[in-house]
Amino acid sequence: MLTKTYGSAVQGVNANTITIEVVVSQGTNFYVVGLPDNAIKESQQRIEAALKMRGYRMPRTKVVVNMAPADIRKEGSAYDLPIALGILHASQQLNTERLGEYIIMGELALDGELRPIRGVLPIAIQARKEGFKGFILPRANAQEAAIVNNLDVIAVENMQQAIDFFEGRLEIKPLQLDTRTVFQSTANQYAADFADVQGQENIKRALEIAAAGGHNVIMIGPPGAGKTMLAKRLPSILPALSIQEALETTKIHSVAGKLGANASLLTSRPFRSPHHTISDVALVGGGGNPQPGEISLAHNGVLFLDELPEFKRTVLEVMRQPLEERRVTISRAKVSIDFPSNFMLIASMNPCPCGYYNHPEKECVCGPGVVQRYLNKVSGPLLDRIDLHVEVTPVTFDQMTETRKAETSENIQQRVEKARKVQVTRFREFPEIHSNAMMPSQMVKELCQINEAGRALLKTAMERLGLSARAYDRILKVARTIADLGGSEEIRLEHLAEAIQYRSLDREGWAG
């Protein structure tokens, strides 16, 4: 007897439906074919133990499990439940005609309980697209699948509940979730707030400009000046996630298995802060079955690289292309997968190995040439993709003990969202461009025009400060964002003057 059940294989951030065919016939042995990995081949032991614990028998005849299409590699233990139900039906221990109406996924414990799986959201989206009635899965993943409407999400705790549901002995109501209500009730909630930061008004202003225009930032300053504290608060002033952005972000975290049990839609912007010992693959993504890296987990949010010069040179260089293209392509012999990676990069670094170069009070103990060598660890092409260079100075005692409450993230976010609305209108004919930071050079010439006085100021600044040619476009983009924050249609002298301040590392002789 031939039985068909349906599962799903996740590739990248999308899913492919897998038909699991089971035949029980004369002979001996258990065979799984169709490009399964070792975890699937080992499923026989888990399934046999689970069936025995629940009072069923494993056929002592020949069992062949075929997973089609055979050219897609299937990985993981999430196919245990559909294979087990297929074996029961093929050996006439399960009496139902409804197996083909549902996508079924779940990892079996030896006692028949179900463990959570990863990649549930893209599987649910694909199931709805292909017209399946519902999705049977472990209870711990049900909230995530319920984000998708018009699909019956049947949450089960063990194999027995799934069997009873199919045979009509147990009625399980589909889990209902009002996505918009959940989204609106939890959106834009952050533990950290700019109100906690005393002083550092110039850095807060720089981060406000960065958030308003989607610009990348690097902060240079001594240890303990507040670089990490400020970076952690950046997501709280970015525009609130839209539902579409939230779904994109949740999909990536679901595929990577980062959502956790009973998680639903991600409603706040991600903040990823990898350690400087990270490898190229962990940052960009990859592996035998390509998984998203930190830059994709930071999609629609912030990637914070603390102590930038300490990262391996190769790790920083592989980021250059994703920073430009806002996506990363991972190619293998048989498959090429795209992961989105539209993130804001915020980096921090000490000005020198000892940390006290240019410090107002402490003296730098680094030898001649050491500071320059330290700064040269960060390559020019990477700095080329960072619009704002901000010097962070330590907070004084008076600023730390000030009782006046600092401005809240909510107030700053309102100004940022107002500036972003101006940009949405400006780039409405260019669907690939969402913010000033994404403007190509040709568009900068058209949209960032300055008058004669502005040209003269920029020329003088570039000559006196020794700014490089690459700084020219960056200054104009940042000036455009400052003008948007100020509600000005044209770039004025004061906007240009403020933008010029944010090019510290382009100044000749900055490091001696």
C-alpha positions in Angstrom: 0.0 0.0 0.0 1.3 3.5 -1.0 0.8 6.4 1.4 1.6 10.0 0.8 2.2 12.6 3.5 3.6 16.1 3.0 6.5 18.0 4.7 8.7 20.9 3.7 12.3 21.7 3.1 13.6 25.2 3.8 16.2 26.6 1.3 17.4 30.1 2.1 14.3 32.0 3.4 11.8 30.1 1.3 10.3 26.6 1.6 9.7 23.7 -0.9 7.0 21.2 -0.3 8.3 17.6 0.0 6.1 14.6 -0.8 6.9 11.7 1.6 5.9 8.4 0.0 5.8 5.3 2.2 5.4 1.7 0.9 5.2 -1.3 3.2 5.8 -4.5 1.2 7.2 -8.0 1.5 10.8 -8.3 2.6 13.0 -6.8 5.4 14.8 -3.6 6.2 14.0 0.1 6.4 15.1 2.4 3.6 14.9 6.2 3.3 15.7 7.5 -0.2 15.6 11.0 -1.9 18.7 12.7 -0.7 18.2 12.5 3.1 20.9 13.5 5.6 22.0 11.4 8.6 19.5 12.9 11.0 16.7 11.6 8.7 18.3 8.2 8.3 18.4 7.9 12.0 14.7 8.6 12.3 14.0 4.9 12.2 15.2 4.4 15.8 13.2 7.4 17.1 10.0 6.4 15.2 10.2 2.8 16.3 10.7 3.7 20.0 7.8 6.3 19.8 5.4 3.8 18.1 6.1 1.2 20.8 5.6 3.6 23.6 2.2 4.6 22.2 1.1 1.0 21.6 1.7 0.7 17.9 4.0 -1.6 16.0 6.8 -1.0 13.6 6.2 -3.2 10.5 8.6 -6.1 10.4 8.5 -6.1 6.6 10.2 -4.0 4.0 9.5 -0.2 4.5 10.6 2.2 1.8 10.3 6.0 2.5 10.9 8.2 -0.6 11.3 11.9 -0.2 10.5 13.7 -3.5 11.7 15.7 -5.3 14.9 13.7 -5.0 17.2 16.5 -6.1 16.6 18.7 -3.1 18.7 17.8 0.0 16.5 17.2 3.1 18.1 17.9 6.5 17.2 17.6 10.1 14.9 15.6 12.3 11.7 17.6 11.5 10.4 14.8 9.2 10.0 12.3 12.0 6.2 12.9 12.4 5.2 12.8 8.7 7.3 9.6 8.2 5.7 8.0 11.4 2.2 8.8 10.3 2.9 7.6 6.8 4.2 4.2 8.2 1.1 3.8 10.4 -1.2 4.5 7.4 0.7 2.3 5.0 0.6 -0.6 7.6 -3.1 0.0 8.1 -2.8 1.1 11.7 -4.1 4.6 11.0 -7.5 5.0 9.4 -7.9 8.4 7.7 -8.3 9.9 4.3 -7.1 13.4 5.3 -3.3 13.0 5.4 -2.9 14.7 2.1 -4.7 17.9 3.2 -2.0 18.9 5.7 1.7 19.8 5.8 3.0 17.8 8.8 6.3 18.5 10.6 7.8 17.7 14.0 10.7 16.0 15.7 9.8 12.9 17.8 11.2 12.2 21.2 11.5 8.5 22.1 8.2 8.7 24.1 6.3 10.2 21.2 6.4 13.8 22.5 7.1 16.5 19.9 10.1 18.8 20.0 10.1 22.3 18.3 11.6 22.7 14.8 13.1 25.7 12.9 11.9 27.5 9.7 8.2 27.3 10.6 7.1 30.6 9.1 8.4 30.1 5.5 6.9 26.6 5.6 3.5 28.0 6.7 3.6 30.7 3.9 4.4 28.0 1.3 1.6 25.7 2.6 -1.0 28.5 2.2 0.4 29.3 -1.3 0.0 25.7 -2.4 -3.5 25.4 -1.1 -3.1 23.0 1.8 -5.9 23.1 4.4 -3.6 23.2 7.4 -0.3 22.7 9.1 0.2 20.1 11.9 3.2 21.0 14.0 4.6 21.0 17.6 2.8 23.3 20.0 5.9 25.3 20.8 6.0 26.5 17.1 2.3 27.2 16.8 2.3 31.0 17.5 4.9 31.5 14.8 2.9 29.6 12.2 -0.4 31.4 13.2 1.0 34.6 11.8 -0.1 33.2 8.4 -3.8 33.6 7.9 -6.2 31.4 5.9 -4.3 28.3 7.1 -5.5 25.9 9.9 -2.6 25.7 12.4 -3.1 22.5 14.3 -0.8 22.4 17.4 -0.1 19.0 18.9 2.0 18.0 21.9 2.7 14.4 20.9 2.3 11.9 18.1 -0.9 10.4 19.7 -2.7 13.7 19.5 -1.9 13.9 15.7 -3.2 10.3 15.3 -6.4 11.0 17.3 -7.0 14.2 15.3 -6.8 12.3 12.0 -9.0 9.5 13.2 -11.6 12.0 14.5 -11.3 11.0 18.2 -9.9 14.4 19.1 -11.0 17.8 17.9 -8.2 20.4 17.9 -9.3 23.9 17.1 -7.0 25.8 14.7 -5.0 28.4 16.5 -6.2 31.9 15.7 -3.9 34.9 15.9 -4.8 38.5 14.9 -1.4 39.5 13.5 -2.2 43.2 13.3 -3.4 43.4 17.0 -0.3 41.4 18.2 1.9 43.7 16.0 0.4 46.9 17.3 0.4 45.9 20.9 4.1 45.0 21.0 5.6 47.2 18.3 8.4 49.6 19.0 9.2 48.4 22.6 12.8 48.7 23.6 14.5 48.2 26.9 17.1 50.9 26.3 16.3 54.6 25.9 18.3 57.7 25.0 16.9 59.3 28.1 19.4 57.1 30.1 22.4 58.8 28.5 23.7 61.9 30.3 25.7 64.3 28.1 27.1 63.2 24.7 24.6 65.6 22.9 26.8 65.8 19.8 26.9 62.0 19.5 23.1 61.7 20.0 22.8 64.3 17.2 25.0 62.2 14.9 23.0 59.1 15.6 19.8 61.0 14.9 21.2 62.0 11.5 22.3 58.4 10.9 18.9 57.0 11.7 17.1 59.7 9.6 19.1 58.9 6.5 20.0 55.3 7.0 23.7 56.2 7.2 26.4 53.9 8.5 28.4 55.3 11.5 31.8 54.8 13.1 32.5 56.1 16.6 36.1 56.7 17.7 36.9 57.3 21.3 38.7 56.1 24.5 37.4 53.2 26.6 34.4 54.0 28.8 33.3 57.1 26.8 29.9 55.5 26.1 30.2 54.1 22.6 28.5 50.8 23.2 25.8 52.4 25.4 24.9 54.8 22.6 25.0 52.1 19.9 22.6 49.9 21.8 20.0 52.7 21.8 20.1 53.3 18.1 17.3 50.8 17.2 15.0 52.8 19.6 15.1 55.9 17.3 14.8 54.1 14.0 11.4 54.3 12.3 9.0 51.6 13.6 8.9 48.3 11.6 6.1 47.9 9.0 4.3 44.6 9.0 6.0 43.6 5.8 9.5 44.3 7.3 8.5 42.4 10.5 7.5 39.3 8.4 10.8 39.5 6.5 12.8 39.7 9.7 10.9 37.0 11.4 11.4 34.6 8.4 15.2 35.0 8.7 15.2 34.4 12.4 12.9 31.4 12.0 15.2 29.8 9.4 18.2 30.4 11.7 16.3 28.9 14.7 16.7 32.1 16.7 13.0 32.7 17.6 12.8 30.3 20.6 9.7 28.5 21.8 6.2 30.1 21.7 7.6 33.1 19.7 5.5 35.0 17.3 6.1 38.0 15.0 9.3 40.1 15.7 8.0 43.6 16.3 11.2 45.5 17.1 14.3 46.1 15.0 17.0 43.5 15.5 20.3 44.6 17.1 23.2 42.2 16.5 26.6 42.6 18.1 29.0 39.7 17.1 32.3 39.2 19.0 35.4 40.2 17.1 36.6 36.6 16.9 33.7 35.8 14.5 34.5 33.9 11.3 33.6 34.9 7.7 30.9 32.3 7.4 29.3 33.2 10.7 29.1 36.9 9.7 28.0 36.6 6.1 26.2 33.2 6.2 27.0 29.8 4.6 27.7 26.2 5.6 26.8 23.0 3.8 23.1 23.8 4.0 23.4 27.6 3.7 22.2 29.4 6.9 21.8 33.2 7.4 24.8 35.0 9.1 24.9 37.9 11.4 24.4 40.5 8.6 21.1 38.8 7.6 20.0 38.4 11.2 20.5 42.2 11.4 18.2 42.7 8.3 15.9 45.8 8.9 17.9 46.6 12.0 21.4 47.4 13.3 24.7 45.5 13.1 27.2 46.7 15.8 30.8 45.9 15.4 32.6 46.8 18.6 36.4 47.2 18.5 36.4 47.3 14.7 40.2 47.0 14.2 40.2 43.7 16.2 38.1 41.9 13.6 40.0 39.8 11.1 40.7 41.7 7.9 39.0 39.0 5.8 35.8 39.2 7.9 35.6 43.0 7.3 36.3 42.7 3.6 33.5 40.2 2.9 31.0 42.8 4.2 31.8 45.3 1.5 29.5 43.8 -1.2 26.5 43.2 1.1 26.8 46.8 2.3 26.4 48.0 -1.3 23.9 45.5 -2.6 21.8 45.1 0.6 21.7 41.3 0.1 24.2 38.4 0.2 24.4 35.6 -2.3 25.8 32.2 -1.1 26.6 29.9 -4.0 27.2 26.2 -3.9 27.7 23.6 -6.6 24.0 22.8 -6.9 22.3 25.8 -5.4 22.6 29.6 -5.1 20.7 31.2 -2.2 20.0 34.9 -1.6 19.6 36.2 2.0 18.5 39.8 2.5 20.9 42.0 4.5 19.6 45.6 4.5 21.1 46.7 7.8 22.6 49.9 9.3 26.3 49.4 10.3 27.5 51.0 13.4 31.1 50.4 14.4 33.2 51.6 17.3 36.9 51.7 17.9 39.6 53.1 20.2 41.8 55.7 18.5 44.9 53.6 19.2 46.0 50.3 21.0 46.2 52.0 24.4 42.9 53.9 23.8 44.0 57.4 24.8 45.2 59.1 21.6 43.7 62.6 21.5 42.3 62.1 25.1 41.7 65.5 26.8 43.3 64.3 30.1 45.2 61.0 29.8 48.4 60.6 27.8 48.8 58.1 24.9 51.7 55.7 25.5 51.8 54.3 21.9 55.1 54.6 20.0 55.6 56.5 16.7 53.7 55.0 13.8 51.7 52.6 16.1 48.5 54.8 15.9 48.6 54.9 12.1 49.2 51.1 11.8 46.3 50.5 14.2 43.9 52.7 12.1 45.2 51.1 8.9 43.7 47.8 10.0 40.4 49.2 8.8 40.6 49.3 5.0 39.8 52.4 2.9 37.1 50.6 0.9 35.2 49.7 4.1 35.5 53.3 5.4 34.3 54.4 2.0 30.9 52.8 2.9 30.6 54.6 6.3 29.1 58.1 6.0 29.6 59.5 9.5 32.9 59.4 11.5 32.2 60.7 15.0 34.7 61.4 17.8 33.4 60.4 21.2 34.9 62.2 24.2 34.5 61.1 27.8 31.6 62.5 29.8 32.6 65.0 32.5 31.6 64.6 36.2 29.2 67.6 35.9 27.4 65.9 33.0 27.1 62.6 34.8 25.6 64.1 37.9 23.2 66.4 36.1 19.6 66.0 37.3 17.9 67.3 34.1 16.4 64.4 32.2 17.8 63.8 28.7 15.5 63.7 25.7 13.7 60.4 25.2 14.1 58.0 22.2 10.4 58.6 21.4 10.9 62.3 20.8 13.9 61.7 18.6 12.1 58.9 16.7 9.3 61.3 15.8 11.8 63.7 14.1 13.5 60.7 12.4 10.1 59.4 11.0 9.3 62.9 9.7 12.6 63.0 7.8 12.0 59.5 6.4 8.6 60.5 5.1 10.2 63.2 3.1 12.6 60.6 1.6 9.8 58.2 0.8 8.2 60.9 -1.3 11.5 61.8 -2.9 12.3 58.3 -4.0 8.8 57.1 -4.8 9.8 56.4 -8.4 12.9 54.3 -7.3 11.6 51.2 -5.5 15.2 50.1 -4.7 16.1 53.3 -2.8 14.5 54.0 0.6 16.8 56.5 2.2 19.4 59.2 1.4 22.3 56.8 2.2 21.3 54.5 -0.7 21.6 57.3 -3.4 24.0 56.5 -6.2 26.5 59.2 -7.3 24.4 60.4 -10.2 21.4 60.9 -8.0 23.5 62.8 -5.5 24.4 65.3 -8.2 20.7 65.8 -9.0 19.2 65.9 -5.5 22.0 67.4 -3.4 22.7 70.6 -5.3 24.4 73.5 -3.4 24.9 77.2 -4.2 28.1 79.0 -4.8 28.7 79.8 -1.1 28.2 76.1 -0.3 30.7 75.1 -3.0 33.2 77.5 -1.7 32.8 76.2 1.8 33.2 72.6 0.7 36.2 73.4 -1.4 37.9 75.2 1.5 37.0 72.3 3.9 38.4 69.7 1.5 41.7 71.6 1.0 42.3 72.6 4.6 41.2 69.4 6.2 42.8 67.3 3.5 39.5 65.4 2.9 39.7 62.7 0.2 37.6 62.7 -2.9 35.3 59.9 -1.6 34.3 62.2 1.2 32.6 64.6 -1.2 29.5 62.4 -1.9 29.3 61.4 1.7 29.2 65.0 2.9 26.5 65.9 0.4 24.3 62.9 1.4 24.6 63.7 5.1 23.9 67.4 4.4 20.8 66.3 2.5 19.6 64.3 5.6 20.4 67.2 7.9 18.3 69.5 5.7 15.4 66.9 5.8 15.6 66.9 9.6 15.4 70.7 9.6 12.5 70.7 7.1 14.5 72.5 4.5 14.1 71.8 0.7 17.5 73.1 -0.1 20.9 72.3 1.5 22.1 75.4 3.4 25.5 76.5 4.6 24.8 75.3 8.1 23.8 71.9 6.9 27.0 71.5 4.9 29.1 72.8 7.8 27.6 70.2 10.2 28.1 67.4 7.6 31.8 68.3 7.2 32.3 67.7 11.0 31.5 64.0 10.5 34.5 63.1 8.4 37.2 62.7 11.1 39.0 59.7 9.6 39.3 61.4 6.2 41.4 64.2 7.6 45.1 64.0 6.6 47.2 63.6 9.7 44.3 62.7 12.0 46.5 60.0 13.4 49.7 61.9 13.5 
